[in-house]
Amino acid sequence: MKYNRVIVWFKNDLRLHDNAALFSACKESSEIIPVYCFDPRQFNEVELGIQKTGSFRAKFLLEAVDNLRSNLIGLKSNLILRIGKPEEQIPLLAEEIQAEAVYFSEEVTQEEKNVENALENALWKKGVQTRTFWQSTLFHIEDLPFPVNQTPEVFTQFRKECEKFSKVRKTIQKPKSINFPEISCDLGLIPELSTLGLQEPASSKKGVLPFTGGEDAAMQRLQTYFWENDSLKTYKETRNGLLGPDYSSKFSAWLALGCISPRFIYEEVNRYETLRKKNDSTYWLVFELIWRDYFRFVSKKHGSKIFSLQGIKNHVDNWRKDEKLFWNWAEGSTGIPFVDANMRELNETGFISNRGRQNVASFLVNDLGIDWRWGAMYFESQLIDYDVCSNWGNWMYVAGVGNDPRENRYFNILKQANIYDKKGDFIRHWIPELGKIPGFDIHQPDSLTKNELRSYGVHLGANYPHPIVAFSTREKWTSIKN
Ligand SMILES: Cc1cc2nc3c(=O)[nH]c(=O)nc-3n(C[C@H](O)[C@H](O)[C@H](O)COP(=O)(O)OP(=O)(O)OC[C@H]3O[C@@H](n4cnc5c(N)ncnc54)[C@H](O)[C@@H]3O)c2cc1C
């Protein structure tokens, strides 16, 4: 054994399976002290009075930490909890319990890096070692067929090179036992949402899934989606759906907090291919996980440029900062049902489909011309599955400031609605006040006569807004402001 006592600092790796930091600590130290720290900066207000972490994500996080603690207790260990800046709390704890080293996962983006660096400095002053682990991706950073600072700018090239020259490493086993010593320090409690300055989110039965945080719920979701409902074999055909639990995997929230590892999902896809079926759909789920890797490596390569208005493309454009229009968008009151229904889903549940995200993001940046970073910030707050690289990376691409060779990321909302919600069921689900409008007309209430609207109980400007943008042709919306 190299050490007597090591702290394992859990961050976005809230799991026991495939956890390199935990596994190595168990191998290299006689005693292990698992720790989680609730960082108050994550719950502050940012621009426009938006809370950095909204209630849905915070609740999911509390559940995930609670589940991790239970699972650690199941291994005769525990999880010490602290509220405060990790770079202050962890050195204090290390001193108090005389830990010799702190093991943790490596992050890639600026705020997280700043915390890691400050922690390393503080620990160094106390003579405490640190060791970081790469944990979040399907392909390990050391196995990339290029140095990370030469990550291909174009996804297809990235994917093809990884698929051809790299291999996904095997998952790391869950420790069988974790030696947690007798210590007298305070173990800490899971905070209430109110302690973090948040309210309990409203519970909605209309969401795609009742998301519960934690490794156990993640495993159960995979079990249901792959094995019980046998939905993986049709993933490619259904993944653009809008309603119901099984049009896509819904793994994202658990992946974002590391409750499930992408390599574990990969192994389960392989097992499914052997035991059930191998087809384009089974491959496509892995394909999507490679998108996730891509955004992470692009973020590592480009650093804080992913948060800048010009993005990694250094593309200068005119962006508006119109708060009124922005809040119309955010609150789902644009008068464009496909946008509003998706935003209502986000606000009422913390989740939104990939198709929905593409459309509402395109609407904000292309039709309203609003600073794309406001949209990304709003998603950061609201999304239960917020992942810094996937969120800011996808927003950059929609805004045309990523290095996407497809220049025009414009989504024609009506066309999209026509493809993905022809009968209007998605709108009926989220905007019941339009519910009586039959068929596709529900997507364009302003095209109906006053009499027709009255017969459906719709009063534009009263129980549903007039559109904030008008469309001159069925092809392209044009903004009525500016
Ligand atoms: C504007 C915008 C913002 C987004 N923000 C986030 C975010 O904060 N967190 C997040 O996890 N995803 C984000 N996405 C990507 C994608 O929409 C979600 O990952 C997906 O909808 C989650 O549902 P699912 O787990 O059922 O996905 P599935 O279709 O089942 O895909 C499986 C997994 O692949 C990964 N994946 C799929 N599509 C993408 C993608 N385009 N980019 C990166 N990874 C992908 C996710 O980890 C997902 O869980 C964003 C997309 C857009 C357009």
The ligand as an ORCA input file, in Angstrom:
! r2SCAN-3c Opt
* xyz 0 1
  C     -29.151     23.084    -27.658
  C     -28.844     21.707    -27.111
  C     -28.423     21.564    -25.795
  C     -28.114     20.300    -25.299
  N     -27.709     20.179    -23.983
  C     -27.371     18.965    -23.487
  C     -26.936     18.818    -22.153
  O     -26.793     19.786    -21.398
  N     -26.660     17.556    -21.708
  C     -26.762     16.468    -22.515
  O     -26.498     15.344    -22.061
  N     -27.137     16.593    -23.794
  C     -27.457     17.799    -24.311
  N     -27.888     17.901    -25.609
  C     -27.817     16.710    -26.466
  C     -29.094     15.839    -26.565
  O     -30.190     16.633    -26.886
  C     -29.359     15.050    -25.285
  O     -28.201     14.348    -24.900
  C     -30.468     14.017    -25.471
  O     -31.636     14.630    -25.943
  C     -30.732     13.319    -24.159
  O     -31.751     12.376    -24.291
  P     -31.423     10.819    -24.293
  O     -30.528     10.480    -23.157
  O     -32.699     10.116    -24.377
  O     -30.596     10.692    -25.640
  P     -30.369      9.450    -26.610
  O     -30.869      9.837    -27.933
  O     -30.872      8.199    -26.015
  O     -28.775      9.397    -26.723
  C     -27.956      8.609    -25.838
  C     -26.901      9.484    -25.222
  O     -26.037     10.016    -26.229
  C     -25.617     11.322    -25.875
  N     -26.072     12.284    -26.889
  C     -27.123     12.172    -27.721
  N     -27.192     13.249    -28.549
  C     -26.166     14.056    -28.196
  C     -25.703     15.310    -28.654
  N     -26.295     15.989    -29.656
  N     -24.632     15.865    -28.045
  C     -23.994     15.242    -27.038
  N     -24.381     14.037    -26.577
  C     -25.453     13.454    -27.137
  C     -26.281     11.650    -24.541
  O     -25.364     11.353    -23.515
  C     -27.474     10.703    -24.515
  O     -27.897     10.377    -23.211
  C     -28.209     19.154    -26.130
  C     -28.651     19.333    -27.456
  C     -28.977     20.583    -27.933
  C     -29.437     20.728    -29.340
*
